Amino acid sequence: MRKFNITVNGKTYAVDVEEVGAPTPAAAPAPAAPAPAAAPAAPKAAAPKPSGSMGAKKVTAPMPGTVVSIKVNVGDKVESGTLVAVLEAMKMENEIFAGADGVIASVNASAGDSVNTGDVLVSLN
């Protein structure tokens, strides 16, 4: 294990890096040095959008992005693997599929909506 100080955007972070595949030398006591700065706190997540029925299976956004299209409507019967939405993230269109069989109980997003990871796109009964 090796220790490094890394500076990102003017903030210094103390990190430990493990060398994979390198022989591990006998552990020697490391000099105690205070870390220059702590890692910044993660931003709070936005409140999730309403999810339809309480017992419903949810199809969620796997990453933040913009909804390009929703391919299903309330009442549609879908099988596991059915395309339910297209999400644009990092200039790529990502197809989002149903993870289970069911009937669409609610559609919680529409084309043009910005979504975060975990936001419910559609729910199934």
Phi, psi and omega in degrees: 000131179240147180254139178223151169255128182241134178250124179232122180051041176084356179253136182259135180235140174266127181230150173253133181237129179262131177274119181276132177085351179273145177297143182269117178286163178300140183291124176251143180298129180273143178295138181283119177226131180292144178291134182298323182205150176272156178294143180295149180290146179290142179293150179290142180284148177289155180297137180292154177285158180302149189247010179080222184292145182296320183268011186284152171278139185249140171254115186249162177287126181281349182201162176290146179176195180241132179289122177275314179200152172252126187265001182230164177233160177303133180096346178293139176270129181232155175249160176305130181096358178286135177293122180248335182202162173236128184239129177265125177218132179054043177063023176234142175269126182246127179276133180249126186249153175293140181266357183204165174283151176165190178243136181296117180270323179205151173246118188255005179215160176222168182305134179096345179290140171270133181233156176254166176304129178092350177295140182282125177270308176217158173234150183242147170254000000 
